[in-house]
Amino acid sequence: MMLGVAILLVTAASSFAQIYSWTDQNGHLVLSNTKPVGDTPVRTFAVEKAQSFRATRSAAPEKVRQYDDLIVDNARQHGVRTDLVRAVVQVESAFNPYARSPKGALGLMQLMPATIRDFGVSNPFNPVENIRAGVAYLRQLLDRYQNNEVLALAAYNAGPAAVDRHGQSVPPYRETKNYVLRVNQAADQPAQERSRNVIYKTVEIVDGRPVVRYTDRKPATGEFEVVK
């Protein structure tokens, strides 16, 4: 099963880019700038006047392990699901610390210039700095959308302004919808989408006295009251 898709920027040597398409042994469609070895049936596409093109690949297990300690440490520090961070790195860069996007995103977690500046990153290609800032930014988005992981991922891809402009929902952009889908496929568990407008009130008896508690998570057992 493919864990995700990375966007890699490759400079074209001439006025067109050569792209190869085939189906792998698991039935997945593969697009690449490199022709596969062997007798695999391949379709070839020439993209005229292209200065660059995008190719897909999955990260090798050794690359994932190489950065796993950084991911685990930063995820724990900021209270973000480790598998979610790992999935974001997979989809953003396929664990390539030198990845660049046409829009200016850099490094493992594809930090945009504003994020690089806001989180004091001096070298976005340094995995330690990149993952530190990327996870901190993801935590910031989770706080902004009250731990709604779907909205946080959409904002990570399209920007929080786009999410807010569309009524704090996933913007109707194909790229953003596909991005959330790919992260879900790469993560151990799908992104959680919580209602931001519902608060639950419960009453617990502690030392014989009632204690009122509020939460945005629906209690699994017991009585509760919907406050908002």
FENGI-V282080 format. One record per pair of residues at least 4 apart in sequence whose ideal C-beta (glycine too) atoms are under 7 Angstrom apart, sorted by the first residue. I is the first residue (numbers start at 1). J is the second residue. D is the distance in Angstrom with one decimal. If there is no record, write none. Layout:
I/J/D
I/J/D
This chain:
1/26/6.9
2/28/5.4
2/58/5.1
3/58/5.2
3/59/6.8
3/90/5.2
3/186/4.7
4/58/6.7
4/87/6.7
4/90/4.1
4/91/4.2
4/182/5.2
4/185/6.6
4/186/4.0
5/56/4.8
5/91/6.4
5/182/5.7
6/56/6.9
6/57/6.2
6/91/7.0
6/92/7.0
6/93/5.4
6/94/3.0
6/96/6.6
6/99/6.8
7/54/5.2
7/101/5.7
8/54/6.6
8/55/5.3
8/96/6.9
8/99/6.3
9/52/5.3
9/100/4.9
9/101/6.4
9/102/6.3
10/33/5.6
10/52/6.2
10/53/6.2
10/55/6.4
11/52/6.2
12/16/7.0
12/17/4.7
12/50/5.6
12/51/6.0
12/52/6.1
12/53/6.7
15/48/6.9
15/49/5.7
16/46/5.0
16/47/5.8
16/48/4.8
16/49/6.9
16/50/6.0
17/33/7.0
17/47/4.5
17/50/4.2
17/53/3.9
18/33/6.8
18/44/6.6
18/46/6.0
19/31/6.0
19/33/6.3
19/45/4.6
19/47/6.2
19/53/6.1
20/32/5.4
20/35/5.0
20/42/5.2
20/44/5.8
21/29/6.9
21/31/5.5
21/42/6.9
21/43/4.5
21/45/6.7
22/30/5.7
22/36/6.0
22/40/5.1
22/41/6.3
22/42/4.8
23/27/6.2
23/28/6.9
23/29/6.0
24/28/5.1
24/30/5.4
30/56/6.5
31/55/6.4
31/56/5.2
32/55/4.9
32/56/6.7
33/53/6.3
33/55/4.6
35/42/6.3
36/40/4.8
36/42/6.5
47/53/5.9
52/102/6.6
57/94/5.7
58/94/6.5
59/63/4.7
59/64/5.6
59/90/5.8
59/94/4.4
59/95/4.1
61/65/6.4
62/66/6.4
63/95/4.0
64/68/6.3
64/95/5.9
67/71/5.9
67/95/6.2
67/108/6.8
67/127/5.7
67/131/6.8
68/72/6.1
69/73/6.1
70/74/6.2
70/127/6.1
70/128/6.3
70/131/4.7
71/75/5.9
71/82/6.2
71/85/5.1
71/86/5.5
71/89/6.8
71/131/6.2
72/76/6.3
72/82/5.4
73/77/6.3
74/78/6.3
74/131/5.5
74/132/5.8
74/135/4.0
75/80/4.8
75/81/6.7
75/82/4.3
75/85/4.8
75/135/6.1
78/135/5.3
78/136/6.0
78/139/3.9
79/139/6.8
80/84/6.2
80/85/5.7
80/135/5.9
80/138/5.7
80/139/5.6
80/142/6.7
82/86/6.2
83/87/6.2
83/187/4.8
83/188/4.0
83/189/6.7
84/88/6.5
84/149/6.6
84/187/5.4
84/191/6.9
85/89/6.6
85/135/5.6
85/138/6.9
86/90/6.4
87/91/6.3
87/183/4.7
87/186/3.7
87/187/3.9
88/92/5.8
88/109/6.4
88/138/6.9
88/156/6.9
88/183/6.0
89/93/6.3
89/95/5.9
89/108/5.3
89/109/5.9
90/94/6.3
90/95/6.7
90/186/4.7
91/179/6.7
91/182/4.8
91/183/5.2
91/186/5.9
92/109/5.5
92/110/4.2
93/99/3.8
93/107/6.9
93/108/5.1
93/110/5.9
95/108/6.6
97/107/5.8
97/108/5.2
97/125/5.7
97/127/5.1
97/130/7.0
98/125/5.6
99/107/6.5
99/110/6.6
100/106/5.9
101/105/4.1
101/110/5.9
104/112/6.3
104/113/5.9
105/110/3.6
105/111/6.3
105/112/5.4
106/110/6.7
106/111/5.6
106/124/4.1
106/125/6.6
107/111/5.8
107/124/4.4
107/125/5.3
107/130/4.0
108/127/5.8
108/130/4.8
108/131/6.0
109/130/5.6
109/131/6.3
109/134/2.9
111/115/4.6
111/116/5.0
111/121/6.5
111/124/5.2
111/130/6.2
111/133/5.9
111/134/6.1
113/117/6.3
114/118/6.1
115/119/6.1
115/133/6.2
115/137/5.3
116/121/4.4
116/124/5.3
116/133/6.9
119/133/3.7
119/136/5.7
119/137/6.5
121/129/4.8
121/130/6.9
121/133/4.9
122/129/6.7
123/129/5.8
124/129/6.8
124/130/5.5
126/130/6.2
127/131/5.9
128/132/6.3
129/133/6.2
130/134/5.9
131/135/6.0
132/136/6.3
133/137/6.1
134/138/6.4
135/139/6.4
136/140/6.5
137/141/6.6
138/142/6.4
138/152/6.3
138/156/6.2
139/143/6.4
140/144/6.4
141/145/6.4
141/152/4.0
141/155/4.8
141/156/6.0
141/160/6.6
142/147/5.3
142/149/6.9
142/152/4.7
144/160/6.3
145/151/4.0
145/152/5.5
145/168/6.9
145/196/6.7
146/194/6.7
146/196/4.8
146/216/6.1
147/194/6.1
148/152/6.4
148/193/5.7
148/194/5.1
148/196/6.1
149/153/6.2
149/191/3.7
149/192/4.8
149/193/6.9
150/154/6.5
150/170/6.5
150/180/6.1
150/191/4.8
150/193/4.1
151/155/6.2
151/163/5.7
151/168/6.5
151/170/7.0
152/156/6.3
153/157/6.6
153/179/6.9
153/180/5.0
153/183/5.5
153/191/5.7
154/158/5.9
154/163/5.4
154/170/4.4
154/171/6.4
154/176/5.4
154/180/5.9
155/159/6.3
155/160/4.3
155/163/4.6
157/175/7.0
157/176/4.9
157/179/4.3
158/162/4.1
158/163/6.7
158/171/5.1
158/173/6.0
158/176/4.5
160/164/6.0
161/165/6.0
162/166/6.6
162/171/4.6
163/168/5.9
163/171/6.3
164/168/5.9
166/171/4.8
166/172/6.9
170/176/6.3
170/177/6.3
170/180/6.4
171/176/5.2
173/177/6.7
174/178/6.1
175/179/6.2
176/180/6.7
177/181/6.4
178/182/6.1
179/183/6.5
180/184/6.4
180/191/6.6
181/185/6.5
182/186/6.4
183/187/6.0
183/191/6.6
184/190/4.5
184/191/5.7
194/216/6.2
197/228/6.3
198/216/6.9
198/226/6.2
198/228/6.4
199/214/5.6
199/216/5.9
199/227/4.5
199/228/4.4
200/215/5.3
200/218/5.9
200/219/6.0
200/224/4.7
200/226/6.3
200/227/7.0
201/212/6.5
201/214/5.6
201/224/6.4
201/225/4.4
201/227/4.9
202/213/5.1
202/219/5.7
202/222/6.4
202/224/4.9
203/210/5.0
203/212/5.6
204/211/4.9
204/213/6.3
205/209/7.0
205/210/6.0
206/211/4.7
214/227/6.8
219/224/4.8
